[in-house]
């Protein structure tokens, strides 16, 4: 049959048939996809449908002469494949048919074949002439608009801060002498303090703008300049200054906060101890009140009871020291006390010993050290006494009578710091992704012909699959952390216990994500990613510690999981535990009923892309893990095992629940925000990003879902195929998406990204 005998409608299908027969893609399910598309195509006549379906007979495939005719008409059309189009095969088919028959409409049925068979350009670009698109951007979406969406109400603050980072003092360079590096970072911190950024989270009377949410945003942007700057800035103004702000009273604010915000008073946050790590309640440093002298005596009782890994330890004049407060012989629990470390000549005061931690894996611009106290006296006014004070008569008083509640209320003030750490880790991941993807949009390697240009790294499906879901995650986590900081700063919600639980889990999964992403980007850049000049190597070292400071991730996940359990108002060693289990059972029974077999293998696009499915899957995992965890604990307690030991036995289960709860929270937060986007075009993009994130999250835990019978093998395979397909659909927009992070050119100094 010659070209004259093909209708325009049939002609559009020929490139598709040429591909599936060339690459031997036809299976029973794939034939079914093509047949359904043909049957539903209203542009085809009955004769056209009969002809096309005859070409799907595997027992009687098209003859070589027909195959050659297809090839010749494609070549004669002069049409080239544009790999970066959203639906490249469908667009190519439309152009071929248009060449012979004039303008024809885009064919949705062919698009469905392309999507459902997962046919990607790398499968077939060797069959056609390929248009090398030197413009790696897509005009469908605007990076500027995306950046505006991400900045939200903080756009002015962020824009001004990014411009501030254009000062030469923030020019990045390799620095390997820690003393020189530390001194340079100190100058950067002082520069930002002079510009008002140190105090921005404080109230106006102390030089700030009471903008904690904006502070978190600049924290993320700051890591694009340097990780050490970010952490030293956070220690000075967030931890040291924040402890004065959150745990102190007006006298402390007036005496110290303005000087702290201006970096005139450099301080450190002395909580962690060598021997006790994450167990803040168990720290051994003592703060004993002497009624006769009205002083508090700070003392390190044992060799391993020193403060460890204290940032700003070498430069600071004062420390916010966490210690066991002993009044009238009674231990009132952990409190914070301001302790001077050095005099005006920067000499250590009597009883103070400080040692440098030395070189570290990363963050060598931060002066970490160890601190010991030997009977160091400070006035009782140095006690940060918002939640517990020493009265004029020498007695201790707190409005929070329960010591446990008082302890966790004090630690709840650290939630903002955990959000900022997650924010900085996310910023590191964004930077690494930007470098890796911009590199992959230029770097070419391999193809099957020495006569044509090699393929772009970003056009390989494996490269898309390793990086694109990570970009989607970055968007989801960005929106989630925005919401968490807004909730934390909401003065109408004074009880921060729920937000503390949520942030504990989110800090864990986001900082782990950041480390995994930076490593993936390093590998994706090959040897170039290993060079210091391309910044990923330093990011690896700098962000690595984020998983274990501001709370070890494994410990925080257990805190998050216990928070989920505590929603049921239970003490697991109480007499009412069985009642709580009944409540759990009744609340979760509808969620845990046997899943309909039709649901476990439902694989159509509308279902798999539906947020209701994603939410159901993520909620099911959280609810199921909550229920089985509670049942296990009940079983141990019934056997007489103490509740503490029972929790130890289910420790890994707790961590799994913490991750599941955090993943569910992140996705729901992103969905809420997506509904607020008014521009329909960008809203659709964000919906696609959310779909990729959710399906990848389910795919990562496919083994659990399969074990539980929530999904079947067919559905698991379909989810994997959909993830790959979404990566291909987002391929043309990757440059726009990473530019949407808003990293300024003056900070994107990696040579392979430019």
C-alpha angles and dihedrals in degrees: 000000000000130000091263090064095057119089119222090252093053092044091061090061096051097083088051093052090043089057100043093049094042093052095035092235098151116121128154093266092046092051087051091053092051093045092051092050092050092047091051095046106106091188090069123085120222089258090051091051092048091052094047094047090051088062090059095065106115090193091056107028122184113287120251090252090058091046091052090049090055091050093048096050090050091050093045091053090066090216117148127209114248104205096193098061116111092245102019098175095047092046091048092050091050092052093049092052091044090055091061103031108024128247114351131174126262108270113231092188092059088046088056090053090050092050099041095046091045091228106177129189092250088062094060114011089106088066097059141041106267124218108224102221106206090186103080093187130091120220094208093090133030121233088201091055091047090051089051090052091051094046092050115168092351095067096115093048093048095045092051092047093049089052089050089056088061089078112113090243088075096051106131121234138155109277118181104160104087096206093053091041092051093049091050092050090049089055089050091051091049090048092054091045090054089053090054099252096116092062099036094109091050125085121271094256088065097046099272139107098228088242107144092155092055089046090059091051094052088048089063093045092048094064088063085068097042139326095223091054090052095052097042089048089050094049094049101043104017105039105024096031091036093055090054091046098045103031101030132074134230094285091057092045093052094045101043116008101077092047090047093051091051091047088239086123111044114201144174136214110237108191112115119077129202094239099041109037111175094004097097093165089059098052114134104209107115131214106194120188116226107203093193095058096025089230136125117230115214115203140172104216102190143029095258097037093088122118108263136204093006112176116223089020094136098043101037129103095194140028132210096222122198112210144151104273111220117192123174089350094304124115107230093185135250117341134163122245128184109236123184112228105181141022127238089278089055093248118145114257122236114287094020121115121182127182127188115242088216127209119356138189088267143340092063089159088071117084102224118180149158123253131201126187122206110193093314113181123212130170115268087242087073090072108106092230110179092117101024132017144179111242126221090260090057097254125128120243135183131168087216101073097182107082092207093052091045091052094049092044089057092047090047087072087070093066092093090057092053091052090051093050090052088046092053092047089051089051090054091051091049091051093049092047091050092052094045096046096044087050091050090051090060106028116090127195136166136346134162097267134060089202099068135053115279120254123267114250089233091059093063110098091221091056091048091050094051096050111023098066088050090057089051090050090052091057093047094048092046092057092043094053090048089057094046093052091047090053092046091052094046104114091194088070105059095166104082098178095105094046088047089056092047095047092047091061096039093049088055100049094040097050090046088049090051093053093045091048095050090050092049090050091049090055092043089059094051115203091347089064089057093060115098091223091068092059099224093102092057091044089056091056096040099047096040092083092054089084092064108031127076081030130340108264095230091053093045092052090057089049089052092049093049087051089056090051092046089060083080090058096237137148101202094215094050129107090245095063095105089053089053091051090053088052090049091049094050093046095048103034094092090051095047101046117124110287115241109254089228088059095048091059100033104131109164118128096242090057098043092047094046114110088215089066092047093050092046091051094048093043091048091055093049094045094045092049091047093051097045091045092053091047091052092049091048090052092053093046091049087058089056097256111149114251093246091055090044090056091049090056091055097040096121089046089054091053092049090052090048091055093045093049092049093049091051091048093050095050094046090049091052092049091052091053094045089059089061095057107108100192105087094206095055092038088060090051092051090048090055090048090051092049092052091048093049096046091047090050091053090043092053090057095037092126091061093047090048092049090051093048091239092127131019129222092265092054092045090054091046091052090052091050091049092052090053091047093050089051088055093047091051093046095094090051101046095100090051092048095053092043084053088068085074099227104168118236091239089061098040092081100150106120094219090057094056 
